[in-house]
Amino acid sequence: MITRRTAAAGLVTLLAPIAARGTPGEELNVTSGGDSLSVSRYAAAGSDRRPAVIALHGARGIELRTRAYERYAGSLTARGIDTYFLRYMTTADMAALTSTSHEVREAYETKRFDGWADTVAATVTDVLGRSDSSGRIGLLGFSLGSYIAAEAAARDRRIAALAVLYGGMPHAMATKIKHLPPLIVLHGEADKNVPIEEGRQLVALGKLAGADTEFVPYPGRAHGFDFSDTDPMTRDAIDRVTKFFQARLAT
């Protein structure tokens, strides 16, 4: 269940860069599996019912690159789409994912994907239950968050659209897929963190499930290329994702 909290003065300052493109400043909580997790809501202007996108950050969280994530929120809200940034990690998650061992992190993630997807489902339920919801909702995932978004979208037919940046589908879930919504996958060809084959395989899974799919490779771009303040491909990625959700979430 999402409960409203008063936004702190620091949050208002943090959200100020996109104030002209929405009405940010609302902090919420979602309860899942006994955990209470924070959700930042960026509201589009207007009083009509609106579609929404739930965004899932990478393994390092939102605060490390807040401005980069806010650019997506600003673009989506400017086009009438509410955006919710779900901080899905518990204290235990953050401790485990800061391990220096890749094997330890990977094993932990494998065990947690189902629980994280449950948290997304709880957030979807609460967002769709809001009086300002149009009933249309999409998921936007970055890196680790995109694996979680992909599993959640495969499990939950309430998800109308899925956008994945440099990610894929959890391997344990890949053989169980019977459904995926329309999806777009963006991936840098020089990504050394998540091989581009992961993105291609997700698109292949989408096609097998009968979903409309789009794959956008970025030559020479590394992991997280869209977080650059100077690379023109940052704007290209944001525009593609925004247009995708506009087309898929319109009522």
Contacts in CASP RR format, 6 or more apart in sequence:
PFRMAT RR
TARGET T0000
AUTHOR 0000-0000-0000
METHOD contacts of the structure
MODEL  1
MITRRTAAAGLVTLLAPIAARGTPGEELNVTSGGDSLSVSRYAAAGSDRR
PAVIALHGARGIELRTRAYERYAGSLTARGIDTYFLRYMTTADMAALTST
SHEVREAYETKRFDGWADTVAATVTDVLGRSDSSGRIGLLGFSLGSYIAA
EAAARDRRIAALAVLYGGMPHAMATKIKHLPPLIVLHGEADKNVPIEEGR
QLVALGKLAGADTEFVPYPGRAHGFDFSDTDPMTRDAIDRVTKFFQARLA
T
1 30 0 8 1.000
1 31 0 8 1.000
1 122 0 8 1.000
1 126 0 8 1.000
2 28 0 8 1.000
2 29 0 8 1.000
2 30 0 8 1.000
2 31 0 8 1.000
2 39 0 8 1.000
2 123 0 8 1.000
2 126 0 8 1.000
2 127 0 8 1.000
3 28 0 8 1.000
3 29 0 8 1.000
3 31 0 8 1.000
4 26 0 8 1.000
4 27 0 8 1.000
4 28 0 8 1.000
5 27 0 8 1.000
5 28 0 8 1.000
5 29 0 8 1.000
6 27 0 8 1.000
7 25 0 8 1.000
7 26 0 8 1.000
7 27 0 8 1.000
8 27 0 8 1.000
11 25 0 8 1.000
11 27 0 8 1.000
11 40 0 8 1.000
12 25 0 8 1.000
14 66 0 8 1.000
15 24 0 8 1.000
15 25 0 8 1.000
15 40 0 8 1.000
15 42 0 8 1.000
15 70 0 8 1.000
17 67 0 8 1.000
17 70 0 8 1.000
18 24 0 8 1.000
18 42 0 8 1.000
18 70 0 8 1.000
18 71 0 8 1.000
18 73 0 8 1.000
18 74 0 8 1.000
18 77 0 8 1.000
21 74 0 8 1.000
21 75 0 8 1.000
21 77 0 8 1.000
21 78 0 8 1.000
22 42 0 8 1.000
22 43 0 8 1.000
22 44 0 8 1.000
22 45 0 8 1.000
22 74 0 8 1.000
22 77 0 8 1.000
22 78 0 8 1.000
23 43 0 8 1.000
23 44 0 8 1.000
23 45 0 8 1.000
24 40 0 8 1.000
24 41 0 8 1.000
24 42 0 8 1.000
24 43 0 8 1.000
24 73 0 8 1.000
24 77 0 8 1.000
25 40 0 8 1.000
25 41 0 8 1.000
25 42 0 8 1.000
26 40 0 8 1.000
26 41 0 8 1.000
26 43 0 8 1.000
27 38 0 8 1.000
27 39 0 8 1.000
27 40 0 8 1.000
27 41 0 8 1.000
28 38 0 8 1.000
28 39 0 8 1.000
28 40 0 8 1.000
28 41 0 8 1.000
28 84 0 8 1.000
29 36 0 8 1.000
29 37 0 8 1.000
29 38 0 8 1.000
29 39 0 8 1.000
30 36 0 8 1.000
30 37 0 8 1.000
30 39 0 8 1.000
30 86 0 8 1.000
30 119 0 8 1.000
30 122 0 8 1.000
30 123 0 8 1.000
30 126 0 8 1.000
31 37 0 8 1.000
31 122 0 8 1.000
32 115 0 8 1.000
32 118 0 8 1.000
32 119 0 8 1.000
32 121 0 8 1.000
32 122 0 8 1.000
32 123 0 8 1.000
33 115 0 8 1.000
33 118 0 8 1.000
33 119 0 8 1.000
35 90 0 8 1.000
35 119 0 8 1.000
37 86 0 8 1.000
37 87 0 8 1.000
37 88 0 8 1.000
37 89 0 8 1.000
37 90 0 8 1.000
37 119 0 8 1.000
38 87 0 8 1.000
39 84 0 8 1.000
39 85 0 8 1.000
39 86 0 8 1.000
39 87 0 8 1.000
39 123 0 8 1.000
40 62 0 8 1.000
40 84 0 8 1.000
40 85 0 8 1.000
40 87 0 8 1.000
41 82 0 8 1.000
41 83 0 8 1.000
41 84 0 8 1.000
42 70 0 8 1.000
42 73 0 8 1.000
42 74 0 8 1.000
42 76 0 8 1.000
42 77 0 8 1.000
42 82 0 8 1.000
42 83 0 8 1.000
42 84 0 8 1.000
42 85 0 8 1.000
43 77 0 8 1.000
43 82 0 8 1.000
43 132 0 8 1.000
44 50 0 8 1.000
44 76 0 8 1.000
44 77 0 8 1.000
44 78 0 8 1.000
44 79 0 8 1.000
44 80 0 8 1.000
44 81 0 8 1.000
44 82 0 8 1.000
45 77 0 8 1.000
45 80 0 8 1.000
47 132 0 8 1.000
49 131 0 8 1.000
49 132 0 8 1.000
49 133 0 8 1.000
49 134 0 8 1.000
49 135 0 8 1.000
49 251 0 8 1.000
50 80 0 8 1.000
50 81 0 8 1.000
50 82 0 8 1.000
50 132 0 8 1.000
50 133 0 8 1.000
50 134 0 8 1.000
51 80 0 8 1.000
51 81 0 8 1.000
51 82 0 8 1.000
51 133 0 8 1.000
51 134 0 8 1.000
51 135 0 8 1.000
51 136 0 8 1.000
51 137 0 8 1.000
51 138 0 8 1.000
51 160 0 8 1.000
51 245 0 8 1.000
51 249 0 8 1.000
51 250 0 8 1.000
51 251 0 8 1.000
52 81 0 8 1.000
52 82 0 8 1.000
52 83 0 8 1.000
52 84 0 8 1.000
52 127 0 8 1.000
52 133 0 8 1.000
52 134 0 8 1.000
52 136 0 8 1.000
52 137 0 8 1.000
52 138 0 8 1.000
52 249 0 8 1.000
53 76 0 8 1.000
53 81 0 8 1.000
53 82 0 8 1.000
53 83 0 8 1.000
53 84 0 8 1.000
53 137 0 8 1.000
53 138 0 8 1.000
53 139 0 8 1.000
53 140 0 8 1.000
53 163 0 8 1.000
53 245 0 8 1.000
53 249 0 8 1.000
54 84 0 8 1.000
54 86 0 8 1.000
54 120 0 8 1.000
54 123 0 8 1.000
54 124 0 8 1.000
54 127 0 8 1.000
54 137 0 8 1.000
54 138 0 8 1.000
54 139 0 8 1.000
54 140 0 8 1.000
55 69 0 8 1.000
55 72 0 8 1.000
55 73 0 8 1.000
55 83 0 8 1.000
55 84 0 8 1.000
55 85 0 8 1.000
55 86 0 8 1.000
55 139 0 8 1.000
55 140 0 8 1.000
55 141 0 8 1.000
55 142 0 8 1.000
56 86 0 8 1.000
56 88 0 8 1.000
56 120 0 8 1.000
56 139 0 8 1.000
56 140 0 8 1.000
56 141 0 8 1.000
56 142 0 8 1.000
56 144 0 8 1.000
56 145 0 8 1.000
56 146 0 8 1.000
56 148 0 8 1.000
56 149 0 8 1.000
57 69 0 8 1.000
57 85 0 8 1.000
57 87 0 8 1.000
57 88 0 8 1.000
57 141 0 8 1.000
57 142 0 8 1.000
57 145 0 8 1.000
58 141 0 8 1.000
58 142 0 8 1.000
58 143 0 8 1.000
58 144 0 8 1.000
58 145 0 8 1.000
59 97 0 8 1.000
59 105 0 8 1.000
59 143 0 8 1.000
59 144 0 8 1.000
59 145 0 8 1.000
61 87 0 8 1.000
61 89 0 8 1.000
62 69 0 8 1.000
62 85 0 8 1.000
62 87 0 8 1.000
65 227 0 8 1.000
67 229 0 8 1.000
68 226 0 8 1.000
68 227 0 8 1.000
69 85 0 8 1.000
69 142 0 8 1.000
71 234 0 8 1.000
71 238 0 8 1.000
72 83 0 8 1.000
72 140 0 8 1.000
72 238 0 8 1.000
72 241 0 8 1.000
72 242 0 8 1.000
73 83 0 8 1.000
73 85 0 8 1.000
74 83 0 8 1.000
75 238 0 8 1.000
75 239 0 8 1.000
75 241 0 8 1.000
75 242 0 8 1.000
76 82 0 8 1.000
76 83 0 8 1.000
76 242 0 8 1.000
76 245 0 8 1.000
77 83 0 8 1.000
79 242 0 8 1.000
79 246 0 8 1.000
81 242 0 8 1.000
81 245 0 8 1.000
81 246 0 8 1.000
81 249 0 8 1.000
82 127 0 8 1.000
82 132 0 8 1.000
84 123 0 8 1.000
84 127 0 8 1.000
86 119 0 8 1.000
86 120 0 8 1.000
86 123 0 8 1.000
88 116 0 8 1.000
88 119 0 8 1.000
88 120 0 8 1.000
88 145 0 8 1.000
88 148 0 8 1.000
89 97 0 8 1.000
93 108 0 8 1.000
93 112 0 8 1.000
96 104 0 8 1.000
96 105 0 8 1.000
96 108 0 8 1.000
97 105 0 8 1.000
97 108 0 8 1.000
97 109 0 8 1.000
97 144 0 8 1.000
99 105 0 8 1.000
99 108 0 8 1.000
109 144 0 8 1.000
109 147 0 8 1.000
109 170 0 8 1.000
110 170 0 8 1.000
110 171 0 8 1.000
110 172 0 8 1.000
113 147 0 8 1.000
113 148 0 8 1.000
113 151 0 8 1.000
113 170 0 8 1.000
113 172 0 8 1.000
113 173 0 8 1.000
114 151 0 8 1.000
116 148 0 8 1.000
116 151 0 8 1.000
116 152 0 8 1.000
117 148 0 8 1.000
117 151 0 8 1.000
117 152 0 8 1.000
117 155 0 8 1.000
120 139 0 8 1.000
120 148 0 8 1.000
120 149 0 8 1.000
120 152 0 8 1.000
120 156 0 8 1.000
121 152 0 8 1.000
121 155 0 8 1.000
121 156 0 8 1.000
124 137 0 8 1.000
124 152 0 8 1.000
124 156 0 8 1.000
124 158 0 8 1.000
124 159 0 8 1.000
127 133 0 8 1.000
127 137 0 8 1.000
128 135 0 8 1.000
128 137 0 8 1.000
128 158 0 8 1.000
134 249 0 8 1.000
134 251 0 8 1.000
135 251 0 8 1.000
136 160 0 8 1.000
136 249 0 8 1.000
136 250 0 8 1.000
136 251 0 8 1.000
137 158 0 8 1.000
137 159 0 8 1.000
137 160 0 8 1.000
137 249 0 8 1.000
138 153 0 8 1.000
138 159 0 8 1.000
138 160 0 8 1.000
138 161 0 8 1.000
138 162 0 8 1.000
138 163 0 8 1.000
138 181 0 8 1.000
138 245 0 8 1.000
138 248 0 8 1.000
138 249 0 8 1.000
139 149 0 8 1.000
139 152 0 8 1.000
139 153 0 8 1.000
139 159 0 8 1.000
139 161 0 8 1.000
139 162 0 8 1.000
139 163 0 8 1.000
140 149 0 8 1.000
140 163 0 8 1.000
140 165 0 8 1.000
140 241 0 8 1.000
140 245 0 8 1.000
141 148 0 8 1.000
141 149 0 8 1.000
141 163 0 8 1.000
141 164 0 8 1.000
141 165 0 8 1.000
141 167 0 8 1.000
142 165 0 8 1.000
142 166 0 8 1.000
142 224 0 8 1.000
143 165 0 8 1.000
143 166 0 8 1.000
143 167 0 8 1.000
143 193 0 8 1.000
143 194 0 8 1.000
143 223 0 8 1.000
143 224 0 8 1.000
145 167 0 8 1.000
146 164 0 8 1.000
146 165 0 8 1.000
146 166 0 8 1.000
146 167 0 8 1.000
146 168 0 8 1.000
147 167 0 8 1.000
147 168 0 8 1.000
147 169 0 8 1.000
147 170 0 8 1.000
149 162 0 8 1.000
149 163 0 8 1.000
149 164 0 8 1.000
150 162 0 8 1.000
150 164 0 8 1.000
150 167 0 8 1.000
150 168 0 8 1.000
150 169 0 8 1.000
150 170 0 8 1.000
150 173 0 8 1.000
150 180 0 8 1.000
150 202 0 8 1.000
151 169 0 8 1.000
151 170 0 8 1.000
151 173 0 8 1.000
152 159 0 8 1.000
153 159 0 8 1.000
153 162 0 8 1.000
153 180 0 8 1.000
153 181 0 8 1.000
153 183 0 8 1.000
154 169 0 8 1.000
154 173 0 8 1.000
154 176 0 8 1.000
154 177 0 8 1.000
154 178 0 8 1.000
154 179 0 8 1.000
154 180 0 8 1.000
154 209 0 8 1.000
157 179 0 8 1.000
157 181 0 8 1.000
159 181 0 8 1.000
160 181 0 8 1.000
160 182 0 8 1.000
160 248 0 8 1.000
160 249 0 8 1.000
161 181 0 8 1.000
161 182 0 8 1.000
161 183 0 8 1.000
161 244 0 8 1.000
161 245 0 8 1.000
161 248 0 8 1.000
161 249 0 8 1.000
162 180 0 8 1.000
162 181 0 8 1.000
162 182 0 8 1.000
162 183 0 8 1.000
162 184 0 8 1.000
163 183 0 8 1.000
163 184 0 8 1.000
163 185 0 8 1.000
163 186 0 8 1.000
163 241 0 8 1.000
163 244 0 8 1.000
163 245 0 8 1.000
164 183 0 8 1.000
164 184 0 8 1.000
164 185 0 8 1.000
164 186 0 8 1.000
164 199 0 8 1.000
164 202 0 8 1.000
165 185 0 8 1.000
165 186 0 8 1.000
165 187 0 8 1.000
165 224 0 8 1.000
165 226 0 8 1.000
165 237 0 8 1.000
165 241 0 8 1.000
166 186 0 8 1.000
166 187 0 8 1.000
166 188 0 8 1.000
166 191 0 8 1.000
166 193 0 8 1.000
166 194 0 8 1.000
166 199 0 8 1.000
166 223 0 8 1.000
166 224 0 8 1.000
166 225 0 8 1.000
167 185 0 8 1.000
167 187 0 8 1.000
167 194 0 8 1.000
167 198 0 8 1.000
167 199 0 8 1.000
167 202 0 8 1.000
168 185 0 8 1.000
168 194 0 8 1.000
168 198 0 8 1.000
168 199 0 8 1.000
168 201 0 8 1.000
168 202 0 8 1.000
169 177 0 8 1.000
169 198 0 8 1.000
169 201 0 8 1.000
169 202 0 8 1.000
169 205 0 8 1.000
174 201 0 8 1.000
174 205 0 8 1.000
177 205 0 8 1.000
177 206 0 8 1.000
177 208 0 8 1.000
177 209 0 8 1.000
178 209 0 8 1.000
179 209 0 8 1.000
179 211 0 8 1.000
180 205 0 8 1.000
180 206 0 8 1.000
180 209 0 8 1.000
180 210 0 8 1.000
180 211 0 8 1.000
181 211 0 8 1.000
181 248 0 8 1.000
182 211 0 8 1.000
182 212 0 8 1.000
182 213 0 8 1.000
182 244 0 8 1.000
182 248 0 8 1.000
183 202 0 8 1.000
183 203 0 8 1.000
183 206 0 8 1.000
183 211 0 8 1.000
183 212 0 8 1.000
183 213 0 8 1.000
183 214 0 8 1.000
184 213 0 8 1.000
184 214 0 8 1.000
184 215 0 8 1.000
184 216 0 8 1.000
184 240 0 8 1.000
184 241 0 8 1.000
184 244 0 8 1.000
185 199 0 8 1.000
185 200 0 8 1.000
185 202 0 8 1.000
185 203 0 8 1.000
185 213 0 8 1.000
185 214 0 8 1.000
185 215 0 8 1.000
185 216 0 8 1.000
186 216 0 8 1.000
186 218 0 8 1.000
186 226 0 8 1.000
186 237 0 8 1.000
186 240 0 8 1.000
186 241 0 8 1.000
187 194 0 8 1.000
187 196 0 8 1.000
187 198 0 8 1.000
187 199 0 8 1.000
187 200 0 8 1.000
187 215 0 8 1.000
187 216 0 8 1.000
187 217 0 8 1.000
187 218 0 8 1.000
188 196 0 8 1.000
188 217 0 8 1.000
188 218 0 8 1.000
188 219 0 8 1.000
188 220 0 8 1.000
188 221 0 8 1.000
188 222 0 8 1.000
188 223 0 8 1.000
188 225 0 8 1.000
189 196 0 8 1.000
189 217 0 8 1.000
189 218 0 8 1.000
189 219 0 8 1.000
189 220 0 8 1.000
189 221 0 8 1.000
190 219 0 8 1.000
190 220 0 8 1.000
190 221 0 8 1.000
190 222 0 8 1.000
191 221 0 8 1.000
191 222 0 8 1.000
191 223 0 8 1.000
191 224 0 8 1.000
192 222 0 8 1.000
192 223 0 8 1.000
193 222 0 8 1.000
193 223 0 8 1.000
194 223 0 8 1.000
196 217 0 8 1.000
199 215 0 8 1.000
200 215 0 8 1.000
203 213 0 8 1.000
203 214 0 8 1.000
203 215 0 8 1.000
206 213 0 8 1.000
207 213 0 8 1.000
214 244 0 8 1.000
216 237 0 8 1.000
216 240 0 8 1.000
218 225 0 8 1.000
218 233 0 8 1.000
218 237 0 8 1.000
221 231 0 8 1.000
221 233 0 8 1.000
225 231 0 8 1.000
225 233 0 8 1.000
225 234 0 8 1.000
225 237 0 8 1.000
226 233 0 8 1.000
226 234 0 8 1.000
226 237 0 8 1.000
226 238 0 8 1.000
227 234 0 8 1.000
228 234 0 8 1.000
END
